[in-house]
Amino acid sequence: MNTTLWIILVIVALIAGVAIGFFVARQYMMKYLKDNPPINEQMLRVMMSQMGRKPSEKQIKQMMNSMNKLSGK
């Protein structure tokens, strides 16, 4: 009986650990994406205009494609 109780407790602890780990990792990623949003086309336009350049649509698309290739999307 004692061994069965230990096995059940270990299984419950593992399930609880996986569930808690999932929610902690999810919360961390949500906070990270809120603090550091992924770069989109509008952000590229603003960055290039701050550098004194007027980007064409072709340049924006090329930069987005190169970033997507680097990130593996």
mmCIF file of the N, C-alpha and C atoms, coordinates in Angstrom:
data_MODEL
# 
_entry.id   MODEL 
# 
loop_
_atom_site.group_PDB 
_atom_site.id 
_atom_site.type_symbol 
_atom_site.label_atom_id 
_atom_site.label_alt_id 
_atom_site.label_comp_id 
_atom_site.label_asym_id 
_atom_site.label_entity_id 
_atom_site.label_seq_id 
_atom_site.pdbx_PDB_ins_code 
_atom_site.Cartn_x 
_atom_site.Cartn_y 
_atom_site.Cartn_z 
_atom_site.occupancy 
_atom_site.B_iso_or_equiv 
_atom_site.pdbx_formal_charge 
_atom_site.auth_seq_id 
_atom_site.auth_comp_id 
_atom_site.auth_asym_id 
_atom_site.auth_atom_id 
_atom_site.pdbx_PDB_model_num 
ATOM 1   N N  . MET A 1 1  ? 0.825  -1.200 0.000   1.00 0.00 ? 1  MET A N  1 
ATOM 2   C CA . MET A 1 1  ? 0.000  0.000  0.000   1.00 0.00 ? 1  MET A CA 1 
ATOM 3   C C  . MET A 1 1  ? 0.865  1.259  0.000   1.00 0.00 ? 1  MET A C  1 
ATOM 4   N N  . ASN A 1 2  ? 1.937  1.222  0.776   1.00 0.00 ? 2  ASN A N  1 
ATOM 5   C CA . ASN A 1 2  ? 2.816  2.381  0.892   1.00 0.00 ? 2  ASN A CA 1 
ATOM 6   C C  . ASN A 1 2  ? 3.504  2.698  -0.437  1.00 0.00 ? 2  ASN A C  1 
ATOM 7   N N  . THR A 1 3  ? 3.913  1.669  -1.160  1.00 0.00 ? 3  THR A N  1 
ATOM 8   C CA . THR A 1 3  ? 4.568  1.865  -2.453  1.00 0.00 ? 3  THR A CA 1 
ATOM 9   C C  . THR A 1 3  ? 3.595  2.461  -3.468  1.00 0.00 ? 3  THR A C  1 
ATOM 10  N N  . THR A 1 4  ? 2.362  1.999  -3.454  1.00 0.00 ? 4  THR A N  1 
ATOM 11  C CA . THR A 1 4  ? 1.343  2.522  -4.366  1.00 0.00 ? 4  THR A CA 1 
ATOM 12  C C  . THR A 1 4  ? 1.099  4.001  -4.106  1.00 0.00 ? 4  THR A C  1 
ATOM 13  N N  . LEU A 1 5  ? 1.061  4.386  -2.843  1.00 0.00 ? 5  LEU A N  1 
ATOM 14  C CA . LEU A 1 5  ? 0.858  5.788  -2.486  1.00 0.00 ? 5  LEU A CA 1 
ATOM 15  C C  . LEU A 1 5  ? 2.003  6.652  -3.006  1.00 0.00 ? 5  LEU A C  1 
ATOM 16  N N  . TRP A 1 6  ? 3.234  6.168  -2.881  1.00 0.00 ? 6  TRP A N  1 
ATOM 17  C CA . TRP A 1 6  ? 4.388  6.920  -3.370  1.00 0.00 ? 6  TRP A CA 1 
ATOM 18  C C  . TRP A 1 6  ? 4.354  7.074  -4.888  1.00 0.00 ? 6  TRP A C  1 
ATOM 19  N N  . ILE A 1 7  ? 3.980  6.019  -5.575  1.00 0.00 ? 7  ILE A N  1 
ATOM 20  C CA . ILE A 1 7  ? 3.900  6.091  -7.038  1.00 0.00 ? 7  ILE A CA 1 
ATOM 21  C C  . ILE A 1 7  ? 2.852  7.111  -7.462  1.00 0.00 ? 7  ILE A C  1 
ATOM 22  N N  . ILE A 1 8  ? 1.700  7.099  -6.809  1.00 0.00 ? 8  ILE A N  1 
ATOM 23  C CA . ILE A 1 8  ? 0.641  8.059  -7.124  1.00 0.00 ? 8  ILE A CA 1 
ATOM 24  C C  . ILE A 1 8  ? 1.106  9.480  -6.838  1.00 0.00 ? 8  ILE A C  1 
ATOM 25  N N  . LEU A 1 9  ? 1.772  9.693  -5.716  1.00 0.00 ? 9  LEU A N  1 
ATOM 26  C CA . LEU A 1 9  ? 2.266  11.029 -5.374  1.00 0.00 ? 9  LEU A CA 1 
ATOM 27  C C  . LEU A 1 9  ? 3.305  11.526 -6.385  1.00 0.00 ? 9  LEU A C  1 
ATOM 28  N N  . VAL A 1 10 ? 4.181  10.647 -6.833  1.00 0.00 ? 10 VAL A N  1 
ATOM 29  C CA . VAL A 1 10 ? 5.192  11.035 -7.815  1.00 0.00 ? 10 VAL A CA 1 
ATOM 30  C C  . VAL A 1 10 ? 4.526  11.421 -9.132  1.00 0.00 ? 10 VAL A C  1 
ATOM 31  N N  . ILE A 1 11 ? 3.543  10.644 -9.565  1.00 0.00 ? 11 ILE A N  1 
ATOM 32  C CA . ILE A 1 11 ? 2.841  10.949 -10.810 1.00 0.00 ? 11 ILE A CA 1 
ATOM 33  C C  . ILE A 1 11 ? 2.097  12.276 -10.698 1.00 0.00 ? 11 ILE A C  1 
ATOM 34  N N  . VAL A 1 12 ? 1.423  12.509 -9.575  1.00 0.00 ? 12 VAL A N  1 
ATOM 35  C CA . VAL A 1 12 ? 0.703  13.771 -9.373  1.00 0.00 ? 12 VAL A CA 1 
ATOM 36  C C  . VAL A 1 12 ? 1.685  14.943 -9.346  1.00 0.00 ? 12 VAL A C  1 
ATOM 37  N N  . ALA A 1 13 ? 2.828  14.762 -8.695  1.00 0.00 ? 13 ALA A N  1 
ATOM 38  C CA . ALA A 1 13 ? 3.830  15.829 -8.636  1.00 0.00 ? 13 ALA A CA 1 
ATOM 39  C C  . ALA A 1 13 ? 4.386  16.136 -10.028 1.00 0.00 ? 13 ALA A C  1 
ATOM 40  N N  . LEU A 1 14 ? 4.612  15.112 -10.832 1.00 0.00 ? 14 LEU A N  1 
ATOM 41  C CA . LEU A 1 14 ? 5.099  15.335 -12.196 1.00 0.00 ? 14 LEU A CA 1 
ATOM 42  C C  . LEU A 1 14 ? 4.072  16.080 -13.037 1.00 0.00 ? 14 LEU A C  1 
ATOM 43  N N  . ILE A 1 15 ? 2.820  15.690 -12.942 1.00 0.00 ? 15 ILE A N  1 
ATOM 44  C CA . ILE A 1 15 ? 1.766  16.370 -13.697 1.00 0.00 ? 15 ILE A CA 1 
ATOM 45  C C  . ILE A 1 15 ? 1.640  17.823 -13.248 1.00 0.00 ? 15 ILE A C  1 
ATOM 46  N N  . ALA A 1 16 ? 1.699  18.052 -11.937 1.00 0.00 ? 16 ALA A N  1 
ATOM 47  C CA . ALA A 1 16 ? 1.611  19.421 -11.422 1.00 0.00 ? 16 ALA A CA 1 
ATOM 48  C C  . ALA A 1 16 ? 2.813  20.249 -11.886 1.00 0.00 ? 16 ALA A C  1 
ATOM 49  N N  . GLY A 1 17 ? 3.996  19.659 -11.899 1.00 0.00 ? 17 GLY A N  1 
ATOM 50  C CA . GLY A 1 17 ? 5.191  20.366 -12.353 1.00 0.00 ? 17 GLY A CA 1 
ATOM 51  C C  . GLY A 1 17 ? 5.113  20.748 -13.820 1.00 0.00 ? 17 GLY A C  1 
ATOM 52  N N  . VAL A 1 18 ? 4.607  19.840 -14.638 1.00 0.00 ? 18 VAL A N  1 
ATOM 53  C CA . VAL A 1 18 ? 4.455  20.140 -16.063 1.00 0.00 ? 18 VAL A CA 1 
ATOM 54  C C  . VAL A 1 18 ? 3.445  21.261 -16.260 1.00 0.00 ? 18 VAL A C  1 
ATOM 55  N N  . ALA A 1 19 ? 2.326  21.206 -15.542 1.00 0.00 ? 19 ALA A N  1 
ATOM 56  C CA . ALA A 1 19 ? 1.290  22.235 -15.683 1.00 0.00 ? 19 ALA A CA 1 
ATOM 57  C C  . ALA A 1 19 ? 1.811  23.600 -15.228 1.00 0.00 ? 19 ALA A C  1 
ATOM 58  N N  . ILE A 1 20 ? 2.473  23.638 -14.092 1.00 0.00 ? 20 ILE A N  1 
ATOM 59  C CA . ILE A 1 20 ? 3.013  24.906 -13.586 1.00 0.00 ? 20 ILE A CA 1 
ATOM 60  C C  . ILE A 1 20 ? 4.088  25.442 -14.533 1.00 0.00 ? 20 ILE A C  1 
ATOM 61  N N  . GLY A 1 21 ? 4.961  24.563 -15.021 1.00 0.00 ? 21 GLY A N  1 
ATOM 62  C CA . GLY A 1 21 ? 5.997  24.979 -15.962 1.00 0.00 ? 21 GLY A CA 1 
ATOM 63  C C  . GLY A 1 21 ? 5.418  25.550 -17.241 1.00 0.00 ? 21 GLY A C  1 
ATOM 64  N N  . PHE A 1 22 ? 4.346  24.939 -17.740 1.00 0.00 ? 22 PHE A N  1 
ATOM 65  C CA . PHE A 1 22 ? 3.699  25.426 -18.956 1.00 0.00 ? 22 PHE A CA 1 
ATOM 66  C C  . PHE A 1 22 ? 3.167  26.837 -18.750 1.00 0.00 ? 22 PHE A C  1 
ATOM 67  N N  . PHE A 1 23 ? 2.461  27.064 -17.644 1.00 0.00 ? 23 PHE A N  1 
ATOM 68  C CA . PHE A 1 23 ? 1.866  28.379 -17.425 1.00 0.00 ? 23 PHE A CA 1 
ATOM 69  C C  . PHE A 1 23 ? 2.915  29.446 -17.127 1.00 0.00 ? 23 PHE A C  1 
ATOM 70  N N  . VAL A 1 24 ? 3.981  29.085 -16.440 1.00 0.00 ? 24 VAL A N  1 
ATOM 71  C CA . VAL A 1 24 ? 5.056  30.051 -16.183 1.00 0.00 ? 24 VAL A CA 1 
ATOM 72  C C  . VAL A 1 24 ? 5.749  30.425 -17.494 1.00 0.00 ? 24 VAL A C  1 
ATOM 73  N N  . ALA A 1 25 ? 6.040  29.434 -18.336 1.00 0.00 ? 25 ALA A N  1 
ATOM 74  C CA . ALA A 1 25 ? 6.684  29.715 -19.623 1.00 0.00 ? 25 ALA A CA 1 
ATOM 75  C C  . ALA A 1 25 ? 5.765  30.542 -20.518 1.00 0.00 ? 25 ALA A C  1 
ATOM 76  N N  . ARG A 1 26 ? 4.477  30.247 -20.499 1.00 0.00 ? 26 ARG A N  1 
ATOM 77  C CA . ARG A 1 26 ? 3.510  31.002 -21.312 1.00 0.00 ? 26 ARG A CA 1 
ATOM 78  C C  . ARG A 1 26 ? 3.456  32.457 -20.859 1.00 0.00 ? 26 ARG A C  1 
ATOM 79  N N  . GLN A 1 27 ? 3.421  32.674 -19.551 1.00 0.00 ? 27 GLN A N  1 
ATOM 80  C CA . GLN A 1 27 ? 3.374  34.029 -19.008 1.00 0.00 ? 27 GLN A CA 1 
ATOM 81  C C  . GLN A 1 27 ? 4.651  34.794 -19.359 1.00 0.00 ? 27 GLN A C  1 
ATOM 82  N N  . TYR A 1 28 ? 5.792  34.113 -19.268 1.00 0.00 ? 28 TYR A N  1 
ATOM 83  C CA . TYR A 1 28 ? 7.070  34.746 -19.606 1.00 0.00 ? 28 TYR A CA 1 
ATOM 84  C C  . TYR A 1 28 ? 7.093  35.173 -21.072 1.00 0.00 ? 28 TYR A C  1 
ATOM 85  N N  . MET A 1 29 ? 6.646  34.294 -21.962 1.00 0.00 ? 29 MET A N  1 
ATOM 86  C CA . MET A 1 29 ? 6.650  34.625 -23.389 1.00 0.00 ? 29 MET A CA 1 
ATOM 87  C C  . MET A 1 29 ? 5.681  35.758 -23.706 1.00 0.00 ? 29 MET A C  1 
ATOM 88  N N  . MET A 1 30 ? 4.532  35.789 -23.063 1.00 0.00 ? 30 MET A N  1 
ATOM 89  C CA . MET A 1 30 ? 3.579  36.878 -23.294 1.00 0.00 ? 30 MET A CA 1 
ATOM 90  C C  . MET A 1 30 ? 4.173  38.209 -22.852 1.00 0.00 ? 30 MET A C  1 
ATOM 91  N N  . LYS A 1 31 ? 4.855  38.214 -21.704 1.00 0.00 ? 31 LYS A N  1 
ATOM 92  C CA . LYS A 1 31 ? 5.490  39.439 -21.215 1.00 0.00 ? 31 LYS A CA 1 
ATOM 93  C C  . LYS A 1 31 ? 6.634  39.852 -22.147 1.00 0.00 ? 31 LYS A C  1 
ATOM 94  N N  . TYR A 1 32 ? 7.413  38.883 -22.609 1.00 0.00 ? 32 TYR A N  1 
ATOM 95  C CA . TYR A 1 32 ? 8.526  39.181 -23.507 1.00 0.00 ? 32 TYR A CA 1 
ATOM 96  C C  . TYR A 1 32 ? 8.031  39.791 -24.817 1.00 0.00 ? 32 TYR A C  1 
ATOM 97  N N  . LEU A 1 33 ? 6.979  39.216 -25.392 1.00 0.00 ? 33 LEU A N  1 
ATOM 98  C CA . LEU A 1 33 ? 6.449  39.743 -26.650 1.00 0.00 ? 33 LEU A CA 1 
ATOM 99  C C  . LEU A 1 33 ? 5.798  41.107 -26.462 1.00 0.00 ? 33 LEU A C  1 
ATOM 100 N N  . LYS A 1 34 ? 5.260  41.355 -25.275 1.00 0.00 ? 34 LYS A N  1 
ATOM 101 C CA . LYS A 1 34 ? 4.685  42.675 -25.007 1.00 0.00 ? 34 LYS A CA 1 
ATOM 102 C C  . LYS A 1 34 ? 5.794  43.721 -24.899 1.00 0.00 ? 34 LYS A C  1 
ATOM 103 N N  . ASP A 1 35 ? 6.890  43.366 -24.235 1.00 0.00 ? 35 ASP A N  1 
ATOM 104 C CA . ASP A 1 35 ? 8.009  44.294 -24.068 1.00 0.00 ? 35 ASP A CA 1 
ATOM 105 C C  . ASP A 1 35 ? 8.822  44.449 -25.355 1.00 0.00 ? 35 ASP A C  1 
ATOM 106 N N  . ASN A 1 36 ? 8.952  43.383 -26.140 1.00 0.00 ? 36 ASN A N  1 
ATOM 107 C CA . ASN A 1 36 ? 9.764  43.383 -27.360 1.00 0.00 ? 36 ASN A CA 1 
ATOM 108 C C  . ASN A 1 36 ? 8.939  42.843 -28.526 1.00 0.00 ? 36 ASN A C  1 
ATOM 109 N N  . PRO A 1 37 ? 8.071  43.658 -29.083 1.00 0.00 ? 37 PRO A N  1 
ATOM 110 C CA . PRO A 1 37 ? 7.235  43.149 -30.178 1.00 0.00 ? 37 PRO A CA 1 
ATOM 111 C C  . PRO A 1 37 ? 8.074  42.855 -31.418 1.00 0.00 ? 37 PRO A C  1 
ATOM 112 N N  . PRO A 1 38 ? 7.629  41.889 -32.218 1.00 0.00 ? 38 PRO A N  1 
ATOM 113 C CA . PRO A 1 38 ? 8.369  41.598 -33.446 1.00 0.00 ? 38 PRO A CA 1 
ATOM 114 C C  . PRO A 1 38 ? 8.307  42.782 -34.414 1.00 0.00 ? 38 PRO A C  1 
ATOM 115 N N  . ILE A 1 39 ? 9.342  42.919 -35.219 1.00 0.00 ? 39 ILE A N  1 
ATOM 116 C CA . ILE A 1 39 ? 9.419  44.053 -36.151 1.00 0.00 ? 39 ILE A CA 1 
ATOM 117 C C  . ILE A 1 39 ? 8.451  43.821 -37.307 1.00 0.00 ? 39 ILE A C  1 
ATOM 118 N N  . ASN A 1 40 ? 7.666  44.838 -37.610 1.00 0.00 ? 40 ASN A N  1 
ATOM 119 C CA . ASN A 1 40 ? 6.759  44.761 -38.759 1.00 0.00 ? 40 ASN A CA 1 
ATOM 120 C C  . ASN A 1 40 ? 7.146  45.832 -39.776 1.00 0.00 ? 40 ASN A C  1 
ATOM 121 N N  . GLU A 1 41 ? 6.398  45.903 -40.857 1.00 0.00 ? 41 GLU A N  1 
ATOM 122 C CA . GLU A 1 41 ? 6.737  46.836 -41.939 1.00 0.00 ? 41 GLU A CA 1 
ATOM 123 C C  . GLU A 1 41 ? 6.676  48.291 -41.485 1.00 0.00 ? 41 GLU A C  1 
ATOM 124 N N  . GLN A 1 42 ? 5.714  48.611 -40.633 1.00 0.00 ? 42 GLN A N  1 
ATOM 125 C CA . GLN A 1 42 ? 5.592  49.994 -40.157 1.00 0.00 ? 42 GLN A CA 1 
ATOM 126 C C  . GLN A 1 42 ? 6.818  50.397 -39.341 1.00 0.00 ? 42 GLN A C  1 
ATOM 127 N N  . MET A 1 43 ? 7.314  49.487 -38.498 1.00 0.00 ? 43 MET A N  1 
ATOM 128 C CA . MET A 1 43 ? 8.510  49.793 -37.713 1.00 0.00 ? 43 MET A CA 1 
ATOM 129 C C  . MET A 1 43 ? 9.720  50.006 -38.620 1.00 0.00 ? 43 MET A C  1 
ATOM 130 N N  . LEU A 1 44 ? 9.830  49.208 -39.688 1.00 0.00 ? 44 LEU A N  1 
ATOM 131 C CA . LEU A 1 44 ? 10.938 49.399 -40.629 1.00 0.00 ? 44 LEU A CA 1 
ATOM 132 C C  . LEU A 1 44 ? 10.866 50.765 -41.291 1.00 0.00 ? 44 LEU A C  1 
ATOM 133 N N  . ARG A 1 45 ? 9.672  51.183 -41.678 1.00 0.00 ? 45 ARG A N  1 
ATOM 134 C CA . ARG A 1 45 ? 9.517  52.503 -42.309 1.00 0.00 ? 45 ARG A CA 1 
ATOM 135 C C  . ARG A 1 45 ? 9.956  53.612 -41.355 1.00 0.00 ? 45 ARG A C  1 
ATOM 136 N N  . VAL A 1 46 ? 9.546  53.506 -40.092 1.00 0.00 ? 46 VAL A N  1 
ATOM 137 C CA . VAL A 1 46 ? 9.903  54.526 -39.100 1.00 0.00 ? 46 VAL A CA 1 
ATOM 138 C C  . VAL A 1 46 ? 11.408 54.539 -38.877 1.00 0.00 ? 46 VAL A C  1 
ATOM 139 N N  . MET A 1 47 ? 12.020 53.352 -38.759 1.00 0.00 ? 47 MET A N  1 
ATOM 140 C CA . MET A 1 47 ? 13.466 53.294 -38.538 1.00 0.00 ? 47 MET A CA 1 
ATOM 141 C C  . MET A 1 47 ? 14.227 53.921 -39.703 1.00 0.00 ? 47 MET A C  1 
ATOM 142 N N  . MET A 1 48 ? 13.817 53.596 -40.919 1.00 0.00 ? 48 MET A N  1 
ATOM 143 C CA . MET A 1 48 ? 14.523 54.142 -42.081 1.00 0.00 ? 48 MET A CA 1 
ATOM 144 C C  . MET A 1 48 ? 14.301 55.644 -42.215 1.00 0.00 ? 48 MET A C  1 
ATOM 145 N N  . SER A 1 49 ? 13.111 56.118 -41.884 1.00 0.00 ? 49 SER A N  1 
ATOM 146 C CA . SER A 1 49 ? 12.878 57.563 -41.961 1.00 0.00 ? 49 SER A CA 1 
ATOM 147 C C  . SER A 1 49 ? 13.656 58.301 -40.877 1.00 0.00 ? 49 SER A C  1 
ATOM 148 N N  . GLN A 1 50 ? 13.869 57.679 -39.731 1.00 0.00 ? 50 GLN A N  1 
ATOM 149 C CA . GLN A 1 50 ? 14.683 58.301 -38.686 1.00 0.00 ? 50 GLN A CA 1 
ATOM 150 C C  . GLN A 1 50 ? 16.142 58.391 -39.107 1.00 0.00 ? 50 GLN A C  1 
ATOM 151 N N  . MET A 1 51 ? 16.560 57.463 -39.977 1.00 0.00 ? 51 MET A N  1 
ATOM 152 C CA . MET A 1 51 ? 17.932 57.507 -40.483 1.00 0.00 ? 51 MET A CA 1 
ATOM 153 C C  . MET A 1 51 ? 18.062 58.468 -41.655 1.00 0.00 ? 51 MET A C  1 
ATOM 154 N N  . GLY A 1 52 ? 16.962 59.101 -42.049 1.00 0.00 ? 52 GLY A N  1 
ATOM 155 C CA . GLY A 1 52 ? 17.014 60.078 -43.124 1.00 0.00 ? 52 GLY A CA 1 
ATOM 156 C C  . GLY A 1 52 ? 16.788 59.494 -44.503 1.00 0.00 ? 52 GLY A C  1 
ATOM 157 N N  . ARG A 1 53 ? 16.222 58.301 -44.571 1.00 0.00 ? 53 ARG A N  1 
ATOM 158 C CA . ARG A 1 53 ? 15.963 57.662 -45.862 1.00 0.00 ? 53 ARG A CA 1 
ATOM 159 C C  . ARG A 1 53 ? 14.467 57.559 -46.084 1.00 0.00 ? 53 ARG A C  1 
ATOM 160 N N  . LYS A 1 54 ? 14.064 57.627 -47.322 1.00 0.00 ? 54 LYS A N  1 
ATOM 161 C CA . LYS A 1 54 ? 12.663 57.395 -47.680 1.00 0.00 ? 54 LYS A CA 1 
ATOM 162 C C  . LYS A 1 54 ? 12.615 56.045 -48.380 1.00 0.00 ? 54 LYS A C  1 
ATOM 163 N N  . PRO A 1 55 ? 12.220 54.998 -47.667 1.00 0.00 ? 55 PRO A N  1 
ATOM 164 C CA . PRO A 1 55 ? 12.275 53.658 -48.257 1.00 0.00 ? 55 PRO A CA 1 
ATOM 165 C C  . PRO A 1 55 ? 11.148 53.430 -49.265 1.00 0.00 ? 55 PRO A C  1 
ATOM 166 N N  . SER A 1 56 ? 11.476 52.678 -50.299 1.00 0.00 ? 56 SER A N  1 
ATOM 167 C CA . SER A 1 56 ? 10.443 52.277 -51.253 1.00 0.00 ? 56 SER A CA 1 
ATOM 168 C C  . SER A 1 56 ? 9.784  50.999 -50.733 1.00 0.00 ? 56 SER A C  1 
ATOM 169 N N  . GLU A 1 57 ? 8.657  50.677 -51.306 1.00 0.00 ? 57 GLU A N  1 
ATOM 170 C CA . GLU A 1 57 ? 7.949  49.457 -50.902 1.00 0.00 ? 57 GLU A CA 1 
ATOM 171 C C  . GLU A 1 57 ? 8.809  48.223 -51.185 1.00 0.00 ? 57 GLU A C  1 
ATOM 172 N N  . LYS A 1 58 ? 9.581  48.269 -52.258 1.00 0.00 ? 58 LYS A N  1 
ATOM 173 C CA . LYS A 1 58 ? 10.458 47.152 -52.614 1.00 0.00 ? 58 LYS A CA 1 
ATOM 174 C C  . LYS A 1 58 ? 11.524 46.938 -51.538 1.00 0.00 ? 58 LYS A C  1 
ATOM 175 N N  . GLN A 1 59 ? 12.114 48.031 -51.038 1.00 0.00 ? 59 GLN A N  1 
ATOM 176 C CA . GLN A 1 59 ? 13.126 47.912 -49.987 1.00 0.00 ? 59 GLN A CA 1 
ATOM 177 C C  . GLN A 1 59 ? 12.530 47.319 -48.717 1.00 0.00 ? 59 GLN A C  1 
ATOM 178 N N  . ILE A 1 60 ? 11.325 47.758 -48.362 1.00 0.00 ? 60 ILE A N  1 
ATOM 179 C CA . ILE A 1 60 ? 10.668 47.241 -47.163 1.00 0.00 ? 60 ILE A CA 1 
ATOM 180 C C  . ILE A 1 60 ? 10.424 45.741 -47.307 1.00 0.00 ? 60 ILE A C  1 
ATOM 181 N N  . LYS A 1 61 ? 9.902  45.331 -48.464 1.00 0.00 ? 61 LYS A N  1 
ATOM 182 C CA . LYS A 1 61 ? 9.624  43.906 -48.697 1.00 0.00 ? 61 LYS A CA 1 
ATOM 183 C C  . LYS A 1 61 ? 10.911 43.086 -48.660 1.00 0.00 ? 61 LYS A C  1 
ATOM 184 N N  . GLN A 1 62 ? 11.997 43.618 -49.252 1.00 0.00 ? 62 GLN A N  1 
ATOM 185 C CA . GLN A 1 62 ? 13.275 42.907 -49.240 1.00 0.00 ? 62 GLN A CA 1 
ATOM 186 C C  . GLN A 1 62 ? 13.782 42.726 -47.812 1.00 0.00 ? 62 GLN A C  1 
ATOM 187 N N  . MET A 1 63 ? 13.687 43.770 -46.998 1.00 0.00 ? 63 MET A N  1 
ATOM 188 C CA . MET A 1 63 ? 14.149 43.675 -45.614 1.00 0.00 ? 63 MET A CA 1 
ATOM 189 C C  . MET A 1 63 ? 13.297 42.696 -44.811 1.00 0.00 ? 63 MET A C  1 
ATOM 190 N N  . MET A 1 64 ? 11.979 42.722 -45.012 1.00 0.00 ? 64 MET A N  1 
ATOM 191 C CA . MET A 1 64 ? 11.100 41.787 -44.305 1.00 0.00 ? 64 MET A CA 1 
ATOM 192 C C  . MET A 1 64 ? 11.404 40.345 -44.720 1.00 0.00 ? 64 MET A C  1 
ATOM 193 N N  . ASN A 1 65 ? 11.623 40.122 -46.021 1.00 0.00 ? 65 ASN A N  1 
ATOM 194 C CA . ASN A 1 65 ? 11.946 38.774 -46.490 1.00 0.00 ? 65 ASN A CA 1 
ATOM 195 C C  . ASN A 1 65 ? 13.269 38.291 -45.923 1.00 0.00 ? 65 ASN A C  1 
ATOM 196 N N  . SER A 1 66 ? 14.273 39.160 -45.867 1.00 0.00 ? 66 SER A N  1 
ATOM 197 C CA . SER A 1 66 ? 15.569 38.746 -45.330 1.00 0.00 ? 66 SER A CA 1 
ATOM 198 C C  . SER A 1 66 ? 15.477 38.454 -43.837 1.00 0.00 ? 66 SER A C  1 
ATOM 199 N N  . MET A 1 67 ? 14.688 39.227 -43.101 1.00 0.00 ? 67 MET A N  1 
ATOM 200 C CA . MET A 1 67 ? 14.524 38.951 -41.667 1.00 0.00 ? 67 MET A CA 1 
ATOM 201 C C  . MET A 1 67 ? 13.753 37.657 -41.444 1.00 0.00 ? 67 MET A C  1 
ATOM 202 N N  . ASN A 1 68 ? 12.747 37.398 -42.276 1.00 0.00 ? 68 ASN A N  1 
ATOM 203 C CA . ASN A 1 68 ? 11.989 36.159 -42.137 1.00 0.00 ? 68 ASN A CA 1 
ATOM 204 C C  . ASN A 1 68 ? 12.843 34.942 -42.469 1.00 0.00 ? 68 ASN A C  1 
ATOM 205 N N  . LYS A 1 69 ? 13.751 35.073 -43.442 1.00 0.00 ? 69 LYS A N  1 
ATOM 206 C CA . LYS A 1 69 ? 14.654 33.964 -43.766 1.00 0.00 ? 69 LYS A CA 1 
ATOM 207 C C  . LYS A 1 69 ? 15.605 33.693 -42.607 1.00 0.00 ? 69 LYS A C  1 
ATOM 208 N N  . LEU A 1 70 ? 16.098 34.759 -41.980 1.00 0.00 ? 70 LEU A N  1 
ATOM 209 C CA . LEU A 1 70 ? 17.022 34.588 -40.857 1.00 0.00 ? 70 LEU A CA 1 
ATOM 210 C C  . LEU A 1 70 ? 16.344 33.945 -39.655 1.00 0.00 ? 70 LEU A C  1 
ATOM 211 N N  . SER A 1 71 ? 15.080 34.293 -39.428 1.00 0.00 ? 71 SER A N  1 
ATOM 212 C CA . SER A 1 71 ? 14.382 33.740 -38.267 1.00 0.00 ? 71 SER A CA 1 
ATOM 213 C C  . SER A 1 71 ? 13.798 32.365 -38.551 1.00 0.00 ? 71 SER A C  1 
ATOM 214 N N  . GLY A 1 72 ? 13.837 31.923 -39.805 1.00 0.00 ? 72 GLY A N  1 
ATOM 215 C CA . GLY A 1 72 ? 13.369 30.584 -40.137 1.00 0.00 ? 72 GLY A CA 1 
ATOM 216 C C  . GLY A 1 72 ? 11.879 30.471 -40.338 1.00 0.00 ? 72 GLY A C  1 
ATOM 217 N N  . LYS A 1 73 ? 11.212 31.554 -40.663 1.00 0.00 ? 73 LYS A N  1 
ATOM 218 C CA . LYS A 1 73 ? 9.757  31.499 -40.856 1.00 0.00 ? 73 LYS A CA 1 
ATOM 219 C C  . LYS A 1 73 ? 9.434  31.001 -42.236 1.00 0.00 ? 73 LYS A C  1 
# 
